[in-house]
Amino acid sequence: MAKKAVASLQTGAGRNYTKCIKMVKTEKGYQYAQEMVHNNNIKEFFAKK
């Protein structure tokens, strides 16, 4: 099942998106924020706090 989901991201419009993960500092410590971002908006994702 996982192969089918991954394969669907590699064809068509799915190749225009990238899974971005960054560390975010919170009151309790650090957490990870992850999001599927369009390739044109990757820099904005990492620039926002």
Summary of the structure (lengths in Angstrom):
residues: 49
radius of gyration: 13.7
end to end distance: 35.2
largest distance: 40.6
contacts: 87
relative contact order: 0.19
helix: 45%
strand: 37%
